[in-house]
Amino acid sequence: MPRLGPLLGRRPLLPTLLVLLAAAIFLADTITNLEIAVAVFYVAIVLIAVRYLDRRGVAMVAAACMALTVLSFFLTRAGSIPAGVVNSAISLVAIAVTAYLALRTAAAEAAAREAQAQLAHITRVTMLGELTASIAHELNQPLAAIVLNGNAAQRWLAGGNPDEAGKAAGRIVRDAERASELIKRLRGLTRKAAGKAVWLDVNQTIAETLPLVQNEAGRIRVSLRTELASGLPRIQVDPVQIQQVILNLILNALEAVKDESVRDVTVQTSLGKPGEVVIAVRDSGRGLDGVQLDQLFDAFYTTKPDGMGMGLAISRSIVESHGGRIWAEASVPRGAAFRFSLPAGRTGPRGPDR
């Protein structure tokens, strides 16, 4: 059966409108002379159907339109029969070619979305590879604390002090939960498929992201600060994808300042235009002099000797799929600022499943 469920769910009147449109074309094609090729307008029905039906459904719609064209030819009483044959043939070819090309285009778009998702996953995993040392450090801290508190609990119990042993056990549970949360975040980042959009607190997401880069920032002695606005509206996004954008911008900023005398990176949140939330990552690096801003977010454009040139391109794709935009500008008094906006209160990403 054609995939009518989504169609009926999202466009309850659309099937009726398509039937009425087909009936109108059929009626006009039948009552006019054979010299008038009204049936060619069936291509509009095919083009609408390809947006909401699967391949089999579109093929059935195209076949129905072609059948109506033939039926109309035999029911039409006025006009030249040779001219009618030619016009009907043209209409049949137009419907068939339109259905074929529309399905090929839809398949190509689906393949492009799938390739983009694959590329985003590869970029995400590559980014995690760069963060390995920082992640290992973040995991090692709670695990070491668990061991210490476990040993302490044993000593308290052996010494007959159950109250202190209970406190140590509490700390063990807290650190175990901390390690578990970190592992959950890492598993989320390594997920291949895009997740569902959820209502998100941007400041909370940034707070959960920073521990992943905190050790890397400390290793290269970068001051990593936050300036988070309060009272921001929640946004409906895929948290994994947005966290990937934030991580990518922070890693770029750390890279930009690692050889500078002043090494500051600041993550900001603020209100943008009405209904927008803006996230910014500012650094105190050399800035954007000599960088081609119009190509900065293009695929394979990079200013790093060993860069892939995909991080910012993927980030732009993610942000735009959420209905936002991303841009770069000079920061005052020095450095660069990368900002992206997300609409508050809208639906999440337009992923491959749409």
Disulfide bonds with the S-S distance in Angstrom:
none
